[in-house]
Amino acid sequence: MPITMFTRTSKRHKHHSAKGRRRDRRAAATVEFAFCLPALVMLTIGTIDICSMLFLKESIKLAAYEGARRGVNRGRTNAEVVQRVEQFLAERDIQFTPGAAVTFSNPDFTSAATLDNVTTTVTVPCAGNLLIPSAMFSDMMMSADVTLRKEYQNLDTGP
């Protein structure tokens, strides 16, 4: 009887071998997913946190601008600027300390002469203003400032 170099395998053996390889591949994919999932979750949460901080920063900048725009006209006072800034922050659901969120340079809007630069600074806490509460940003304050020129000096309305 001649000796052959190749052996014939049955269909049943081939089918079982392919099924085993698929099962092994699924198990490897599950392990790979288990390793990658924490990194993907952290990347997603970090992206949301950074976008939330960028939105907060831009909102604070817009609040400072809106307040400064209110203050540059004749007859406008610091109190009106503070009112506009706080109104803007409240419209955007940004938490702040009433009366302490806005500061002014010297001169301020009440005392500035015509064409004096006045800087309005708005400061709010990050805690409570980010989508994902984080201990890393809980003590952090975020601020933005805008400098505009007083268009006309306020008229003296005193005696």
MDAnalysis code that builds the backbone (N, CA, C; Angstrom):
import MDAnalysis as mda
import numpy as np

u = mda.Universe.empty(477, n_residues=159, atom_resindex=np.repeat(np.arange(159), 3), trajectory=True)
u.add_TopologyAttr("name", ["N", "CA", "C"] * 159)
u.add_TopologyAttr("resid", np.arange(1, 160))
u.add_TopologyAttr("resname", ["MET", "PRO", "ILE", "THR", "MET", "PHE", "THR", "ARG", "THR", "SER", "LYS", "ARG", "HIS", "LYS", "HIS", "HIS", "SER", "ALA", "LYS", "GLY", "ARG", "ARG", "ARG", "ASP", "ARG", "ARG", "ALA", "ALA", "ALA", "THR", "VAL", "GLU", "PHE", "ALA", "PHE", "CYS", "LEU", "PRO", "ALA", "LEU", "VAL", "MET", "LEU", "THR", "ILE", "GLY", "THR", "ILE", "ASP", "ILE", "CYS", "SER", "MET", "LEU", "PHE", "LEU", "LYS", "GLU", "SER", "ILE", "LYS", "LEU", "ALA", "ALA", "TYR", "GLU", "GLY", "ALA", "ARG", "ARG", "GLY", "VAL", "ASN", "ARG", "GLY", "ARG", "THR", "ASN", "ALA", "GLU", "VAL", "VAL", "GLN", "ARG", "VAL", "GLU", "GLN", "PHE", "LEU", "ALA", "GLU", "ARG", "ASP", "ILE", "GLN", "PHE", "THR", "PRO", "GLY", "ALA", "ALA", "VAL", "THR", "PHE", "SER", "ASN", "PRO", "ASP", "PHE", "THR", "SER", "ALA", "ALA", "THR", "LEU", "ASP", "ASN", "VAL", "THR", "THR", "THR", "VAL", "THR", "VAL", "PRO", "CYS", "ALA", "GLY", "ASN", "LEU", "LEU", "ILE", "PRO", "SER", "ALA", "MET", "PHE", "SER", "ASP", "MET", "MET", "MET", "SER", "ALA", "ASP", "VAL", "THR", "LEU", "ARG", "LYS", "GLU", "TYR", "GLN", "ASN", "LEU", "ASP", "THR", "GLY", "PRO"])
u.atoms.positions = np.array([
    [0.834, -1.164, 0.000],
    [0.000, 0.000, 0.000],
    [0.892, 1.244, 0.000],
    [0.604, 2.167, -0.924],
    [1.452, 3.345, -1.013],
    [1.178, 4.303, 0.145],
    [2.207, 4.996, 0.564],
    [2.088, 5.976, 1.651],
    [1.834, 7.345, 1.019],
    [0.807, 7.987, 1.505],
    [0.497, 9.316, 0.984],
    [0.936, 10.371, 1.979],
    [1.294, 11.499, 1.459],
    [1.783, 12.568, 2.331],
    [0.643, 13.393, 2.910],
    [-0.458, 13.398, 2.260],
    [-1.571, 14.216, 2.726],
    [-2.636, 13.326, 3.319],
    [-3.203, 13.833, 4.371],
    [-4.308, 13.090, 4.976],
    [-5.584, 13.859, 4.733],
    [-6.602, 13.158, 4.628],
    [-7.893, 13.761, 4.357],
    [-8.610, 13.977, 5.688],
    [-9.156, 15.191, 5.877],
    [-9.913, 15.452, 7.098],
    [-11.386, 15.460, 6.770],
    [-12.148, 15.107, 7.714],
    [-13.588, 15.071, 7.479],
    [-14.171, 16.472, 7.572],
    [-15.359, 16.680, 6.966],
    [-16.044, 17.966, 7.032],
    [-16.393, 18.320, 8.470],
    [-16.712, 17.350, 9.228],
    [-17.080, 17.580, 10.618],
    [-15.907, 18.182, 11.379],
    [-14.729, 17.698, 11.158],
    [-13.541, 18.210, 11.846],
    [-13.242, 19.654, 11.420],
    [-13.385, 19.973, 10.114],
    [-13.156, 21.333, 9.622],
    [-14.163, 22.308, 10.236],
    [-15.412, 21.927, 10.285],
    [-16.457, 22.791, 10.823],
    [-16.194, 23.090, 12.302],
    [-15.825, 22.102, 13.032],
    [-15.557, 22.287, 14.458],
    [-14.343, 23.210, 14.660],
    [-13.369, 23.075, 13.831],
    [-12.178, 23.913, 13.940],
    [-12.503, 25.380, 13.663],
    [-13.302, 25.694, 12.648],
    [-13.679, 27.071, 12.335],
    [-14.542, 27.658, 13.440],
    [-15.424, 26.861, 14.005],
    [-16.273, 27.336, 15.093],
    [-15.422, 27.669, 16.316],
    [-14.445, 26.861, 16.585],
    [-13.549, 27.134, 17.714],
    [-12.743, 28.405, 17.512],
    [-12.318, 28.634, 16.262],
    [-11.576, 29.865, 15.982],
    [-12.458, 31.095, 16.160],
    [-13.734, 31.003, 15.735],
    [-14.649, 32.130, 15.932],
    [-14.855, 32.403, 17.415],
    [-14.999, 31.373, 18.195],
    [-15.189, 31.529, 19.630],
    [-13.945, 32.170, 20.262],
    [-12.777, 31.736, 19.834],
    [-11.530, 32.324, 20.346],
    [-11.424, 33.794, 19.955],
    [-11.841, 34.118, 18.731],
    [-11.779, 35.514, 18.269],
    [-12.743, 36.394, 19.063],
    [-13.948, 35.872, 19.343],
    [-14.903, 36.634, 20.152],
    [-14.373, 36.857, 21.559],
    [-13.734, 35.901, 22.118],
    [-13.153, 36.041, 23.463],
    [-12.039, 37.086, 23.455],
    [-11.224, 37.089, 22.411],
    [-10.151, 38.088, 22.312],
    [-10.737, 39.488, 22.145],
    [-11.801, 39.604, 21.365],
    [-12.441, 40.909, 21.183],
    [-13.044, 41.410, 22.492],
    [-13.593, 40.516, 23.289],
    [-14.151, 40.904, 24.585],
    [-13.060, 41.408, 25.519],
    [-11.935, 40.746, 25.538],
    [-10.812, 41.173, 26.380],
    [-10.276, 42.521, 25.898],
    [-10.146, 42.706, 24.592],
    [-9.683, 43.983, 24.048],
    [-10.654, 45.106, 24.399],
    [-11.945, 44.830, 24.299],
    [-12.960, 45.826, 24.658],
    [-12.869, 46.175, 26.140],
    [-12.653, 45.186, 26.974],
    [-12.534, 45.430, 28.420],
    [-11.330, 46.317, 28.727],
    [-10.246, 46.171, 27.972],
    [-9.076, 47.038, 28.180],
    [-9.307, 48.442, 27.631],
    [-10.003, 48.580, 26.532],
    [-10.198, 49.882, 25.879],
    [-11.333, 50.701, 26.487],
    [-12.334, 50.055, 27.062],
    [-13.512, 50.766, 27.563],
    [-13.173, 51.847, 28.601],
    [-12.362, 51.574, 29.616],
    [-12.056, 52.652, 30.576],
    [-11.386, 53.857, 29.919],
    [-10.504, 53.630, 28.979],
    [-9.843, 54.737, 28.294],
    [-10.852, 55.538, 27.475],
    [-11.773, 54.871, 26.807],
    [-12.788, 55.565, 26.016],
    [-13.735, 56.368, 26.906],
    [-14.105, 55.800, 28.046],
    [-14.979, 56.514, 28.981],
    [-14.273, 57.749, 29.524],
    [-13.023, 57.609, 29.921],
    [-12.259, 58.750, 30.442],
    [-12.092, 59.825, 29.363],
    [-11.838, 59.435, 28.146],
    [-11.701, 60.384, 27.040],
    [-13.016, 61.132, 26.805],
    [-14.128, 60.431, 26.865],
    [-15.438, 61.057, 26.675],
    [-15.743, 62.037, 27.804],
    [-15.520, 61.618, 29.028],
    [-15.782, 62.498, 30.176],
    [-14.861, 63.715, 30.135],
    [-13.611, 63.521, 29.806],
    [-12.680, 64.646, 29.685],
    [-13.091, 65.631, 28.611],
    [-13.565, 65.126, 27.492],
    [-14.023, 65.999, 26.411],
    [-15.241, 66.808, 26.842],
    [-16.173, 66.166, 27.507],
    [-17.360, 66.876, 28.003],
    [-16.949, 67.946, 29.003],
    [-16.018, 67.617, 29.895],
    [-15.553, 68.571, 30.906],
    [-14.869, 69.780, 30.262],
    [-14.027, 69.548, 29.289],
    [-13.328, 70.650, 28.620],
    [-14.329, 71.524, 27.846],
    [-15.273, 70.906, 27.165],
    [-16.290, 71.690, 26.441],
    [-17.140, 72.507, 27.402],
    [-17.439, 71.937, 28.548],
    [-18.205, 72.655, 29.565],
    [-17.421, 73.860, 30.082],
    [-16.121, 73.693, 30.290],
    [-15.283, 74.815, 30.746],
    [-15.186, 75.892, 29.662],
    [-15.076, 75.486, 28.412],
    [-15.022, 76.470, 27.329],
    [-16.328, 77.252, 27.230],
    [-17.459, 76.578, 27.413],
    [-18.748, 77.266, 27.397],
    [-18.830, 78.256, 28.559],
    [-18.366, 77.834, 29.733],
    [-18.388, 78.719, 30.897],
    [-17.502, 79.936, 30.660],
    [-16.313, 79.733, 30.149],
    [-15.391, 80.840, 29.882],
    [-15.990, 81.823, 28.869],
    [-16.579, 81.304, 27.811],
    [-17.174, 82.167, 26.792],
    [-18.387, 82.919, 27.348],
    [-19.167, 82.260, 28.172],
    [-20.329, 82.914, 28.780],
    [-19.911, 84.044, 29.710],
    [-18.834, 83.834, 30.459],
    [-18.336, 84.878, 31.355],
    [-17.815, 86.060, 30.538],
    [-17.129, 85.773, 29.457],
    [-16.622, 86.833, 28.584],
    [-17.782, 87.639, 27.990],
    [-18.823, 86.955, 27.541],
    [-19.987, 87.646, 26.994],
    [-20.706, 88.467, 28.065],
    [-20.764, 87.950, 29.289],
    [-21.400, 88.700, 30.380],
    [-20.623, 89.982, 30.655],
    [-19.287, 89.893, 30.675],
    [-18.462, 91.086, 30.884],
    [-18.667, 92.087, 29.745],
    [-18.758, 91.599, 28.531],
    [-18.965, 92.477, 27.386],
    [-20.336, 93.159, 27.452],
    [-21.364, 92.381, 27.767],
    [-22.709, 92.957, 27.872],
    [-22.755, 94.031, 28.958],
    [-22.123, 93.763, 30.082],
    [-22.085, 94.760, 31.152],
    [-21.320, 96.006, 30.750],
    [-20.176, 95.827, 30.109],
    [-19.371, 96.973, 29.683],
    [-20.108, 97.798, 28.632],
    [-20.808, 97.128, 27.748],
    [-21.609, 97.870, 26.751],
    [-22.660, 98.730, 27.423],
    [-23.236, 98.218, 28.482],
    [-24.247, 98.992, 29.208],
    [-23.602, 100.213, 29.860],
    [-22.367, 100.078, 30.331],
    [-21.739, 101.146, 31.092],
    [-21.081, 102.254, 30.292],
    [-20.829, 102.062, 29.001],
    [-20.073, 103.067, 28.245],
    [-20.883, 104.315, 27.902],
    [-22.183, 104.256, 27.935],
    [-23.010, 105.408, 27.580],
    [-23.061, 106.431, 28.712],
    [-23.420, 107.643, 28.357],
    [-23.543, 108.723, 29.342],
    [-24.646, 108.390, 30.344],
    [-24.374, 108.698, 31.590],
    [-25.371, 108.520, 32.639],
    [-25.443, 107.112, 33.213],
    [-24.640, 106.186, 32.720],
    [-24.670, 104.808, 33.221],
    [-23.726, 104.657, 34.407],
    [-24.137, 103.830, 35.344],
    [-23.362, 103.658, 36.578],
    [-22.902, 102.212, 36.722],
    [-22.051, 102.000, 37.700],
    [-21.560, 100.646, 37.982],
    [-22.713, 99.716, 38.372],
    [-23.675, 100.240, 39.104],
    [-24.806, 99.411, 39.529],
    [-25.578, 98.869, 38.322],
    [-25.726, 99.655, 37.280],
    [-26.414, 99.198, 36.073],
    [-25.599, 98.126, 35.350],
    [-24.297, 98.279, 35.376],
    [-23.420, 97.280, 34.764],
    [-23.529, 95.964, 35.526],
    [-23.463, 96.022, 36.838],
    [-23.580, 94.820, 37.667],
    [-24.934, 94.151, 37.428],
    [-25.979, 94.928, 37.336],
    [-27.316, 94.386, 37.092],
    [-27.363, 93.638, 35.768],
    [-26.781, 94.211, 34.709],
    [-26.789, 93.570, 33.393],
    [-25.968, 92.286, 33.397],
    [-24.807, 92.318, 34.047],
    [-23.957, 91.118, 34.109],
    [-24.690, 90.003, 34.850],
    [-25.257, 90.314, 35.995],
    [-25.954, 89.293, 36.776],
    [-27.184, 88.771, 36.039],
    [-27.865, 89.632, 35.305],
    [-29.001, 89.197, 34.493],
    [-28.539, 88.218, 33.419],
    [-27.441, 88.540, 32.758],
    [-26.900, 87.674, 31.702],
    [-26.490, 86.320, 32.274],
    [-25.798, 86.327, 33.412],
    [-25.370, 85.065, 34.031],
    [-26.577, 84.224, 34.440],
    [-27.599, 84.864, 34.972],
    [-28.809, 84.138, 35.381],
    [-29.527, 83.537, 34.172],
    [-29.533, 84.250, 33.049],
    [-30.162, 83.730, 31.827],
    [-29.486, 82.452, 31.341],
    [-28.209, 82.329, 31.596],
    [-27.445, 81.149, 31.171],
    [-27.315, 80.111, 32.284],
    [-28.016, 80.304, 33.383],
    [-27.981, 79.382, 34.528],
    [-26.571, 79.189, 35.079],
    [-25.815, 80.269, 35.140],
    [-24.478, 80.229, 35.714],
    [-24.569, 80.683, 37.162],
    [-24.049, 79.846, 38.062],
    [-24.097, 80.177, 39.483],
    [-22.996, 81.187, 39.798],
    [-23.355, 82.199, 40.590],
    [-22.403, 83.241, 40.973],
    [-22.824, 83.804, 42.315],
    [-21.935, 84.583, 42.919],
    [-22.234, 85.249, 44.177],
    [-22.745, 86.645, 43.855],
    [-24.023, 86.916, 44.127],
    [-24.569, 88.241, 43.798],
    [-23.788, 89.360, 44.488],
    [-23.464, 90.376, 43.727],
    [-22.732, 91.521, 44.255],
    [-21.227, 91.344, 44.292],
    [-20.745, 90.123, 44.129],
    [-19.299, 89.889, 44.192],
    [-18.720, 89.377, 42.879],
    [-19.548, 89.190, 41.878],
    [-19.079, 88.613, 40.618],
    [-18.428, 89.635, 39.696],
    [-18.687, 90.939, 39.907],
    [-18.216, 91.973, 38.985],
    [-17.312, 92.956, 39.717],
    [-16.163, 93.241, 39.102],
    [-15.258, 94.281, 39.613],
    [-14.881, 95.198, 38.457],
    [-14.427, 96.399, 38.821],
    [-14.094, 97.409, 37.811],
    [-12.683, 97.930, 38.045],
    [-12.089, 98.436, 36.964],
    [-10.790, 99.096, 37.077],
    [-11.009, 100.502, 37.620],
    [-9.914, 101.198, 37.822],
    [-10.006, 102.592, 38.244],
    [-9.534, 103.441, 37.069],
    [-10.311, 104.291, 36.476],
    [-11.653, 104.714, 36.864],
    [-12.692, 103.669, 36.484],
    [-13.831, 103.706, 37.183],
    [-14.941, 102.826, 36.850],
    [-15.949, 103.602, 36.002],
    [-17.065, 102.991, 35.684],
    [-18.036, 103.642, 34.795],
    [-18.677, 104.878, 35.417],
    [-18.813, 104.888, 36.719],
    [-19.431, 106.034, 37.380],
    [-18.533, 107.264, 37.337],
    [-17.206, 107.055, 37.460],
    [-16.294, 108.193, 37.564],
    [-15.434, 108.445, 36.323],
    [-15.571, 107.651, 35.285],
    [-14.709, 107.781, 34.107],
    [-15.028, 109.047, 33.307],
    [-13.974, 109.663, 32.792],
    [-14.121, 110.815, 31.896],
    [-14.329, 110.296, 30.467],
    [-14.622, 111.193, 29.557],
    [-14.817, 110.824, 28.162],
    [-13.560, 110.148, 27.622],
    [-13.735, 109.008, 26.970],
    [-12.690, 108.195, 26.330],
    [-11.714, 107.550, 27.308],
    [-12.046, 107.474, 28.577],
    [-11.248, 106.684, 29.522],
    [-11.539, 105.205, 29.311],
    [-10.487, 104.386, 29.396],
    [-10.680, 102.937, 29.332],
    [-11.183, 102.439, 30.675],
    [-12.194, 101.596, 30.640],
    [-12.731, 100.987, 31.857],
    [-12.769, 99.478, 31.636],
    [-12.205, 98.737, 32.572],
    [-12.178, 97.279, 32.477],
    [-13.204, 96.688, 33.426],
    [-14.028, 95.825, 32.887],
    [-15.025, 95.086, 33.666],
    [-14.543, 93.652, 33.785],
    [-14.444, 93.144, 35.016],
    [-14.004, 91.772, 35.257],
    [-15.131, 90.997, 35.915],
    [-15.447, 89.839, 35.351],
    [-16.483, 88.954, 35.899],
    [-15.799, 87.680, 36.371],
    [-16.087, 87.274, 37.610],
    [-15.480, 86.084, 38.203],
    [-16.575, 85.193, 38.776],
    [-16.548, 83.924, 38.409],
    [-17.519, 82.956, 38.923],
    [-16.783, 81.672, 39.312],
    [-17.357, 80.901, 40.245],
    [-16.730, 79.623, 40.610],
    [-17.018, 78.555, 39.557],
    [-16.087, 77.631, 39.398],
    [-16.328, 76.506, 38.487],
    [-17.283, 75.500, 39.131],
    [-17.229, 75.393, 40.460],
    [-18.101, 74.447, 41.163],
    [-19.559, 74.821, 40.905],
    [-20.324, 73.856, 40.467],
    [-21.734, 74.073, 40.195],
    [-22.021, 74.582, 38.802],
    [-20.991, 74.930, 38.045],
    [-21.197, 75.467, 36.701],
    [-20.719, 74.523, 35.601],
    [-20.158, 73.380, 35.967],
    [-19.697, 72.415, 34.975],
    [-20.695, 71.263, 34.897],
    [-20.788, 70.618, 33.746],
    [-21.729, 69.522, 33.569],
    [-21.403, 68.334, 34.457],
    [-20.125, 68.034, 34.589],
    [-19.699, 66.898, 35.392],
    [-18.976, 67.435, 36.625],
    [-19.572, 67.290, 37.806],
    [-18.896, 67.779, 39.014],
    [-17.560, 67.057, 39.191],
    [-16.518, 67.817, 39.429],
    [-15.185, 67.243, 39.557],
    [-14.464, 67.882, 40.728],
    [-13.837, 67.060, 41.537],
    [-13.079, 67.575, 42.674],
    [-11.867, 68.374, 42.201],
    [-11.412, 68.096, 40.991],
    [-10.238, 68.779, 40.462],
    [-10.513, 70.268, 40.228],
    [-11.757, 70.628, 39.884],
    [-12.094, 72.013, 39.577],
    [-12.981, 72.666, 40.634],
    [-13.223, 72.001, 41.749],
    [-14.193, 72.511, 42.717],
    [-13.774, 73.834, 43.353],
    [-12.490, 74.061, 43.572],
    [-12.018, 75.304, 44.198],
    [-11.587, 76.353, 43.179],
    [-11.704, 76.044, 41.922],
    [-11.210, 76.932, 40.870],
    [-12.222, 78.036, 40.563],
    [-11.713, 79.242, 40.383],
    [-12.530, 80.385, 39.961],
    [-12.145, 80.709, 38.513],
    [-13.122, 81.075, 37.715],
    [-12.854, 81.439, 36.331],
    [-13.278, 82.885, 36.135],
    [-12.443, 83.657, 35.456],
    [-12.786, 85.063, 35.245],
    [-12.458, 85.477, 33.820],
    [-13.112, 86.555, 33.419],
    [-12.878, 87.150, 32.099],
    [-13.058, 88.649, 32.241],
    [-12.315, 89.390, 31.450],
    [-12.456, 90.848, 31.511],
    [-12.572, 91.435, 30.115],
    [-13.215, 92.588, 30.078],
    [-13.414, 93.325, 28.831],
    [-13.092, 94.788, 29.116],
    [-12.347, 95.426, 28.211],
    [-12.019, 96.840, 28.350],
    [-12.676, 97.615, 27.212],
    [-13.482, 98.598, 27.578],
    [-14.110, 99.491, 26.605],
    [-13.867, 100.931, 27.041],
    [-14.020, 101.860, 26.101],
    [-13.866, 103.286, 26.414],
    [-15.206, 103.900, 26.763],
    [-15.189, 104.726, 27.781],
    [-16.387, 105.476, 28.160],
    [-16.647, 106.495, 27.057],
    [-17.821, 106.468, 26.449],
    [-18.102, 107.357, 25.314],
    [-18.210, 108.806, 25.741],
    [-18.916, 109.062, 26.816],
    [-19.081, 110.425, 27.313],
    [-19.029, 110.403, 28.834],
    [-18.429, 111.415, 29.376],
    [-18.366, 111.515, 30.823],
    [-19.785, 111.736, 31.365],
    [-20.069, 111.119, 32.508],
    [-21.374, 111.314, 33.133],
    [-21.524, 112.771, 33.538],
    [-22.699, 113.295, 33.364],
    [-22.973, 114.682, 33.770],
    [-23.168, 114.715, 35.279],
    [-22.690, 115.769, 35.875],
    [-22.841, 115.931, 37.313],
    [-24.271, 116.368, 37.600],
    [-25.009, 115.522, 38.306],
    [-26.419, 115.813, 38.596],
    [-26.603, 116.334, 40.021],
    [-25.512, 116.552, 40.716],
    [-25.587, 117.026, 42.109],
    [-25.876, 118.512, 42.181],
    [-26.064, 119.059, 43.418],
    [-26.401, 120.488, 43.593],
    [-25.312, 121.431, 43.199],
])
